[in-house]
């Protein structure tokens, strides 16, 4: 019962001294019980009645303490719900009077509950909790947030296992044939960010801009160190998870929030339509005044789900140009999609070099590669149609012809990451 003496309540030290200095220990114990018992005259007969039923005094007093503790916690919650200066003053008073009892197991929940509702806790209290492993483990996440804000290394130790588990879960979806998801892209964005790991990280961050910035820095560092694009996915999911939780304090200061919010439904539908494309275009055009945002923006676009959406949309846009009998460079959406894909594929280089500049799209990509790919798409459609109409033997022959990709396309893809990614997606999508 450490701490009782500090608030004027006789504790173990007082009882030890009384027993060692008295001549009659039984009288000393009886006197101690009388002085510290519940001073309620009507209670005495009830206690004798409980004695007849074999209920120990310890059980009775423990139940009374539990009931009083629960009522006090409820009262603290009611005070905190007012959310004004007077309620904060009362909570600080409660904490100041009760904090010496934080090591008393029966009263510790009261102290922790009062701390939980205080937006700013005295550094001396936080230092006391940090120095004691048991108190730190018992502290609510709202209290630990205030500790983490001034202790980046400790916060990193708490978050690191969650990062590792997130990467492990993602890789399990890809490499484990028994995974409940057939591909990485089966889950909707909302379902992904409602995962246990993302929710835990969101809870750890709360409304703290400082902790959010720490997490982003951790993710950038891990991405640079490992080149693992799943850290980019986590960056996007974490931002949109905070958006779902209406954490305006963070969403309003993250310059990528509106862009990620606009891109999110596109990823859900695996297509960037003509309504959302202009919004993305305006955001990219506005980056000239704040180029440093390009690093975080490129990470969002490096997310495999974003890359998948962009590439699938490019192929659909090329189909539209074929049907319209026009060239890819005449389609404004194609130009935007190439810019987005370029930024996503250059994310690691941009963050590593700290050169925040959008690279121009190579003219040959528009004038040579995409027209050649459009021709290949048209030829494959024609051959596929013929294969349906021809005999089975001719169909088998045509299937063999469809597997041959023009050498010009392969050579261009070898020297251009954008062309390579688009050609890869086409070869995976075309029905052979």
SELUMNU-886940 format. One line per field, with one value per residue (C-alpha): residue number from 1; residue in three letters; chain; x, y, z. Coordinates in pm, whole numbers, plus 50000, padded with zeros to 5 digits. Layout:
<nodes>
senu <- NUM;...
zati <- ALA;...
paro <- A;...
x <- X;...
y <- Y;...
z <- Z;...
</nodes>
This chain:
<nodes>
senu <- 1;2;3;4;5;6;7;8;9;10;11;12;13;14;15;16;17;18;19;20;21;22;23;24;25;26;27;28;29;30;31;32;33;34;35;36;37;38;39;40;41;42;43;44;45;46;47;48;49;50;51;52;53;54;55;56;57;58;59;60;61;62;63;64;65;66;67;68;69;70;71;72;73;74;75;76;77;78;79;80;81;82;83;84;85;86;87;88;89;90;91;92;93;94;95;96;97;98;99;100;101;102;103;104;105;106;107;108;109;110;111;112;113;114;115;116;117;118;119;120;121;122;123;124;125;126;127;128;129;130;131;132;133;134;135;136;137;138;139;140;141;142;143;144;145;146;147;148;149;150;151;152;153;154;155;156;157;158;159;160;161;162;163;164;165;166;167;168;169;170;171;172;173;174;175;176;177;178;179;180;181;182;183;184;185;186;187;188;189;190;191;192;193;194;195;196;197;198;199;200;201;202;203;204;205;206;207;208;209;210;211;212;213;214;215;216;217;218;219;220;221;222;223;224;225;226;227;228;229;230;231;232;233;234;235;236;237;238;239;240;241;242;243;244;245;246;247;248;249;250;251;252;253;254;255;256;257;258;259;260;261;262;263;264;265;266;267;268;269;270;271;272;273;274;275;276;277;278;279;280;281;282;283;284;285;286;287;288;289;290;291;292;293;294;295;296;297;298;299;300;301;302;303;304;305;306;307;308;309;310;311;312;313;314;315;316;317;318;319;320;321;322;323;324;325;326;327;328;329;330;331;332;333;334;335;336;337;338;339;340;341;342;343;344;345;346;347;348;349;350;351;352;353;354;355;356;357;358;359;360;361;362;363;364;365;366;367;368;369;370;371;372;373;374;375;376;377;378;379;380;381;382;383;384;385;386;387;388;389;390;391;392;393;394;395;396;397;398;399;400;401;402;403;404;405;406;407;408;409;410;411;412;413;414;415;416;417;418;419;420;421;422;423;424;425;426;427;428;429;430;431;432
zati <- UNK;UNK;UNK;UNK;UNK;UNK;UNK;UNK;UNK;UNK;UNK;UNK;UNK;UNK;UNK;UNK;UNK;UNK;UNK;UNK;UNK;UNK;UNK;UNK;UNK;UNK;UNK;UNK;UNK;UNK;UNK;UNK;UNK;UNK;UNK;UNK;UNK;UNK;UNK;UNK;UNK;UNK;UNK;UNK;UNK;UNK;UNK;UNK;UNK;UNK;UNK;UNK;UNK;UNK;UNK;UNK;UNK;UNK;UNK;UNK;UNK;UNK;UNK;UNK;UNK;UNK;UNK;UNK;UNK;UNK;UNK;UNK;UNK;UNK;UNK;UNK;UNK;UNK;UNK;UNK;UNK;UNK;UNK;UNK;UNK;UNK;UNK;UNK;UNK;UNK;UNK;UNK;UNK;UNK;UNK;UNK;UNK;UNK;UNK;UNK;UNK;UNK;UNK;UNK;UNK;UNK;UNK;UNK;UNK;UNK;UNK;UNK;UNK;UNK;UNK;UNK;UNK;UNK;UNK;UNK;UNK;UNK;UNK;UNK;UNK;UNK;UNK;UNK;UNK;UNK;UNK;UNK;UNK;UNK;UNK;UNK;UNK;UNK;UNK;UNK;UNK;UNK;UNK;UNK;UNK;UNK;UNK;UNK;UNK;UNK;UNK;UNK;UNK;UNK;UNK;UNK;UNK;UNK;UNK;UNK;UNK;UNK;UNK;UNK;UNK;UNK;UNK;UNK;UNK;UNK;UNK;UNK;UNK;UNK;UNK;UNK;UNK;UNK;UNK;UNK;UNK;UNK;UNK;UNK;UNK;UNK;UNK;UNK;UNK;UNK;UNK;UNK;UNK;UNK;UNK;UNK;UNK;UNK;UNK;UNK;UNK;UNK;UNK;UNK;UNK;UNK;UNK;UNK;UNK;UNK;UNK;UNK;UNK;UNK;UNK;UNK;UNK;UNK;UNK;UNK;UNK;UNK;UNK;UNK;UNK;UNK;UNK;UNK;UNK;UNK;UNK;UNK;UNK;UNK;UNK;UNK;UNK;UNK;UNK;UNK;UNK;UNK;UNK;UNK;UNK;UNK;UNK;UNK;UNK;UNK;UNK;UNK;UNK;UNK;UNK;UNK;UNK;UNK;UNK;UNK;UNK;UNK;UNK;UNK;UNK;UNK;UNK;UNK;UNK;UNK;UNK;UNK;UNK;UNK;UNK;UNK;UNK;UNK;UNK;UNK;UNK;UNK;UNK;UNK;UNK;UNK;UNK;UNK;UNK;UNK;UNK;UNK;UNK;UNK;UNK;UNK;UNK;UNK;UNK;UNK;UNK;UNK;UNK;UNK;UNK;UNK;UNK;UNK;UNK;UNK;UNK;UNK;UNK;UNK;UNK;UNK;UNK;UNK;UNK;UNK;UNK;UNK;UNK;UNK;UNK;UNK;UNK;UNK;UNK;UNK;UNK;UNK;UNK;UNK;UNK;UNK;UNK;UNK;UNK;UNK;UNK;UNK;UNK;UNK;UNK;UNK;UNK;UNK;UNK;UNK;UNK;UNK;UNK;UNK;UNK;UNK;UNK;UNK;UNK;UNK;UNK;UNK;UNK;UNK;UNK;UNK;UNK;UNK;UNK;UNK;UNK;UNK;UNK;UNK;UNK;UNK;UNK;UNK;UNK;UNK;UNK;UNK;UNK;UNK;UNK;UNK;UNK;UNK;UNK;UNK;UNK;UNK;UNK;UNK;UNK;UNK;UNK;UNK;UNK;UNK;UNK;UNK;UNK;UNK;UNK;UNK;UNK;UNK;UNK;UNK;UNK;UNK;UNK;UNK;UNK;UNK;UNK;UNK;UNK;UNK;UNK;UNK;UNK;UNK;UNK;UNK;UNK;UNK;UNK;UNK;UNK;UNK
paro <- A;A;A;A;A;A;A;A;A;A;A;A;A;A;A;A;A;A;A;A;A;A;A;A;A;A;A;A;A;A;A;A;A;A;A;A;A;A;A;A;A;A;A;A;A;A;A;A;A;A;A;A;A;A;A;A;A;A;A;A;A;A;A;A;A;A;A;A;A;A;A;A;A;A;A;A;A;A;A;A;A;A;A;A;A;A;A;A;A;A;A;A;A;A;A;A;A;A;A;A;A;A;A;A;A;A;A;A;A;A;A;A;A;A;A;A;A;A;A;A;A;A;A;A;A;A;A;A;A;A;A;A;A;A;A;A;A;A;A;A;A;A;A;A;A;A;A;A;A;A;A;A;A;A;A;A;A;A;A;A;A;A;A;A;A;A;A;A;A;A;A;A;A;A;A;A;A;A;A;A;A;A;A;A;A;A;A;A;A;A;A;A;A;A;A;A;A;A;A;A;A;A;A;A;A;A;A;A;A;A;A;A;A;A;A;A;A;A;A;A;A;A;A;A;A;A;A;A;A;A;A;A;A;A;A;A;A;A;A;A;A;A;A;A;A;A;A;A;A;A;A;A;A;A;A;A;A;A;A;A;A;A;A;A;A;A;A;A;A;A;A;A;A;A;A;A;A;A;A;A;A;A;A;A;A;A;A;A;A;A;A;A;A;A;A;A;A;A;A;A;A;A;A;A;A;A;A;A;A;A;A;A;A;A;A;A;A;A;A;A;A;A;A;A;A;A;A;A;A;A;A;A;A;A;A;A;A;A;A;A;A;A;A;A;A;A;A;A;A;A;A;A;A;A;A;A;A;A;A;A;A;A;A;A;A;A;A;A;A;A;A;A;A;A;A;A;A;A;A;A;A;A;A;A;A;A;A;A;A;A;A;A;A;A;A;A;A;A;A;A;A;A;A;A;A;A;A;A;A;A;A;A;A;A;A;A;A;A;A;A;A;A;A;A;A;A;A;A;A;A;A;A
x <- 50000;50279;50165;49894;50108;50163;49791;49753;49621;49797;49956;50199;50475;50242;50112;50464;50579;50269;50318;50689;50653;50336;50307;49979;49971;49604;49499;49711;49545;49199;49276;49403;49086;48866;49044;49042;48712;48398;48254;47888;47691;47429;47704;47810;47503;47537;47899;47803;47536;47800;48022;47746;47745;48120;48197;48536;48582;48841;48577;48336;48586;48717;48364;48312;48641;48545;48204;48350;48624;48374;48159;48462;48572;48220;48223;48560;48414;48118;48350;48568;48263;48206;48529;48580;48835;48648;48641;49015;49080;48879;49060;49397;49289;49183;49513;49721;49550;49540;49872;50066;49836;49926;50117;49818;49659;49304;49326;49554;49262;49126;49459;49504;49150;49202;49528;49359;49126;49391;49529;49841;49990;50264;50609;50690;50396;50494;50852;50733;50527;50811;51054;50827;50757;50440;50295;50389;50217;49905;49888;49624;49738;49630;49889;50161;50110;50230;50535;50609;50594;50916;51072;51103;51318;51057;50780;50990;51028;50649;50571;50844;50679;50357;50545;50707;50376;50211;50478;50453;50074;50106;50369;50157;49875;50115;50316;50085;49863;49629;49560;49193;49262;49340;49541;49677;49406;49101;49041;48875;49070;48830;48866;49246;49268;49035;49295;49420;49767;49645;49387;49650;49880;49592;49508;49871;49883;49545;49531;49904;50061;50403;50350;50204;50516;50730;50544;50583;50956;50982;50803;51026;51337;51218;51119;51464;51638;51439;51276;50967;50666;50431;50552;50401;50072;50082;50146;49829;49616;49719;49622;49283;49225;49268;49032;48769;48813;48754;49093;49078;49379;49603;49415;49402;49781;49881;49918;49857;49520;49297;49496;49478;49108;49043;49256;49093;48762;48961;49160;48836;48695;49035;48971;49035;48729;48704;48545;48829;49112;49082;49099;49420;49549;49485;49666;49973;49979;49966;50279;50508;50465;50537;50764;50871;50526;50635;50820;50512;50292;50522;50502;50122;50145;50408;50147;50096;49720;49768;50009;49759;49477;49683;49807;49462;49321;49597;49503;49135;49223;49422;49118;48916;49170;49152;48773;48791;49061;49284;49641;49732;49898;49564;49406;49456;49378;49663;49908;49791;49809;50165;50260;50106;50277;50609;50588;50500;50787;51035;50933;51249;51480;51295;51312;51669;51805;51583;51537;51168;51101;50860;51043;50903;50750;50976;50827;50906;50672;50380;50491;50635;50568;50198;50102;50290;50117;49780;49856;49944;49620;49420;49597;49537;49169;49147;49327;49115;48802;48931;49020;48660;48538;48804;48843;49011;49340;49352;49261;49562;49785;49649;49707;50074;50091;49939;50225;50480;50543;50713;51084;51054;50820;51049;51356;51179;51046;51401;51510;51197;51038;50702;50690;50801;50524;50252;50367;50378;50021;49904;50063;49895;49555;49531;49328;49553
y <- 50000;50241;50603;50594;50786;51063;51141;51118;50762;50520;50243;49955;50170;50310;49966;49820;50096;50060;49684;49709;49986;49867;49641;49481;49394;49287;49622;49802;49608;49673;50044;50052;49881;50122;50432;50318;50133;50267;50506;50422;50326;50125;49912;49732;49502;49419;49316;49076;48934;48878;48710;48458;48371;48317;48620;48763;49132;49142;49034;49296;49581;49470;49483;49829;49952;49810;49979;50314;50286;50221;50515;50742;50638;50705;51048;51128;51035;51266;51554;51492;51491;51861;51944;52292;52473;52397;52023;52027;52203;51940;51657;51810;51838;51474;51368;51578;51425;51070;51032;50931;50625;50517;50215;50093;49825;49889;50263;50265;50252;50579;50757;50620;50714;51073;51094;50948;51248;51517;51664;51786;51592;51729;51611;51485;51242;51122;51073;50863;50640;50606;50497;50215;49930;49821;50172;50220;49895;49996;50347;50418;50489;50853;50883;50699;50930;51221;51016;50916;51274;51347;51005;50912;50605;50457;50525;50358;50050;50036;50087;49870;49532;49659;49761;49418;49239;49453;49359;48993;48997;49154;48905;48620;48726;48721;48405;48184;47977;47903;48272;48368;48634;48517;48828;49135;49347;49154;49355;49696;49999;50041;49678;49703;50009;49849;49578;49529;49672;49993;50047;50000;50253;50498;50455;50512;50836;50969;51342;51397;51565;51503;51126;51122;51296;51039;50751;50908;50950;50587;50474;50687;50549;50188;50240;50381;50101;49810;49942;49754;49922;49789;50070;50306;50118;50159;50532;50568;50339;50518;50858;50734;50551;50882;51035;50770;50848;51221;51322;51670;51787;51564;51546;51925;51960;51669;51827;51486;51430;51567;51383;51051;51108;51161;50861;50627;50568;50523;50242;50089;50087;50010;50294;50669;50820;51148;51322;51254;51292;51676;51690;51489;51708;52029;51889;51795;52136;52306;52127;52382;52605;52325;52075;51905;51747;51547;51296;51193;51213;50979;50729;50733;50670;50397;50194;49876;49934;50281;50147;49873;50125;50361;50087;49935;50281;50345;50024;50120;50467;50311;50102;50422;50581;50271;50292;50666;50609;50869;50878;50831;51175;51333;51188;51423;51150;50938;51224;51261;50887;50876;51157;50969;50644;50822;50975;50641;50455;50730;50746;50583;50802;51122;51055;50927;51218;51480;51636;51716;51766;51601;51448;51519;51232;51115;51215;50869;50717;50903;50909;50556;50315;50379;50382;50053;49907;50026;49847;49531;49558;49599;49304;49085;49175;49092;48760;48673;48739;48524;48244;48226;48198;47961;47589;47448;47391;47745;47875;47698;47847;48196;48161;48095;48406;48622;48540;48713;49072;49302;49340;49720;49721;49492;49703;50021;49861;49754;50116;50277;50181;50330;50137;49818;49845;49916;49631;49394;49481;49435;49090;48992;49126;49009;48686;48420
z <- 50000;49907;49897;50162;50413;50154;50154;50532;50554;50791;50589;50627;50774;51040;51131;51147;51381;51600;51638;51716;51977;52159;52462;52353;51979;51984;52127;51866;51584;51728;51759;51398;51273;51469;51338;50973;50946;50781;51041;50995;51309;51122;50965;51284;51308;50940;50987;51266;51036;50765;51025;51092;50720;50715;50498;50587;50657;50376;50122;50250;50241;49901;49757;49909;49759;49419;49426;49533;49273;48993;49103;49119;48770;48643;48807;48648;48307;48367;48459;48151;47923;48001;47814;47954;48172;48493;48418;48342;48673;48861;48683;48767;49132;49136;48981;49218;49523;49394;49209;49526;49532;49178;49310;49513;49290;49414;49343;49040;48789;48933;48886;48533;48437;48551;48351;48045;48015;48060;47736;47917;48208;48431;48314;48665;48650;48302;48417;48711;48481;48229;48501;48619;48374;48554;48555;48189;48095;48291;48143;47880;47524;47573;47852;47661;47363;47575;47675;47315;47190;47380;47334;46967;47036;47271;47020;46751;46971;47013;46643;46489;46563;46404;46087;46067;46121;45851;45595;45698;45650;45306;45193;45326;45093;44797;44862;45065;44832;45123;45193;45204;44939;44585;44497;44669;44509;44630;44948;44921;45051;45340;45447;45428;45651;45903;45964;46319;46250;46084;46357;46629;46464;46425;46793;46891;46691;46801;46728;46778;46476;46626;46643;46292;46160;46343;46179;45834;45897;46008;45690;45464;45632;45605;45242;45160;45349;45204;44883;45000;44838;45107;45334;45075;45107;45484;45445;45236;45451;45769;45630;45510;45839;46023;45767;45849;46219;46150;46291;46136;46338;46124;45794;45770;45793;45568;45222;45058;45226;44949;44682;44871;44939;44568;44469;44724;44536;44215;44377;44503;44150;43988;43746;43733;43565;43378;43680;43923;43672;43659;44043;44041;43758;43954;44256;44050;43882;44222;44345;44183;44488;44739;44569;44894;44907;44603;44821;45020;44711;44521;44809;44787;44413;44466;44655;44444;44458;44306;44040;43956;43918;43702;43467;43423;43347;43090;42908;42910;42781;42498;42411;42393;42157;41936;41919;41852;41586;41753;41883;42253;42269;42183;42497;42794;43047;42913;42969;43330;43394;43264;43502;43794;43698;43653;44001;44159;43992;44086;44454;44590;44378;44472;44845;44831;44628;44797;44452;44450;44082;43840;43545;43203;43009;42726;42389;42243;42500;42343;41982;41950;42236;42304;41931;41885;42189;42054;41727;41919;42118;41797;41632;41936;41936;41566;41611;41914;41712;41425;41665;41780;41425;41295;41349;41661;41478;41346;41693;41843;41576;41635;42008;41934;41717;41992;42228;42002;42118;41864;41938;41916;42217;42416;42341;42442;42762;42856;42875;43025;43357;43257;42930;43105;43365;43106;42880;43177;43271;42914;42883;43211;43102;42741;42699;42544
</nodes>
